[in-house]
Amino acid sequence: MTELIEKGYFELYVDDLYSILQIRQEVFVVEQDCAYLDADGLDQKARHIFIKKDNTKEILAYARILNPGTVYKNHVAIGRVLVSASYREKGLGRQIMLSAIEYCQYNYKEDIKISAQTYLNDFYESLGFKAIMGDYLEDGIPHRAMILKNNK
């Protein structure tokens, strides 16, 4: 069994924050061999959505939501989307993104913008995102800016 959690930074338990930072480092820094500053000062302004394995500290999937004006002037942002390596291909990526999208569409009138790793283009398109520009490098990894219209 799993548990879906959505909290602001100051609502997070210390163990949850530690687990979030740990899984983000495992996926983005170690697995993807990408040296970048994950602690970017935006976590304090974010909503954190994550799926935990019941009765454990283990985070299986995660996404971060940032208000309009924080990263993009006129868009809410979803970023740092990940699924733990041992739990991929089980639908958790879709589950975490659908939860993040639902949160954004309920709480904001602005469209959602993401900076998606290019190899995940088909996945994000299946959720309704549309590319708004060609590929670019972000931290040495090909990315694509994509938008999901908010029909509010």
Beta strands, then each sheet from edge to edge (+ up, - down):
strand 1: 2-8
strand 2: 46-53
strand 3: 59-66
strand 4: 76-83
strand 5: 112-117
strand 6: 130-131
strand 7: 136-138
strand 8: 141-148
sheet 1: 1+ 2- 3+ 4- 5- 8+ 6-
sheet 2: 1+ 2- 3+ 4- 5- 8+ 7-
end
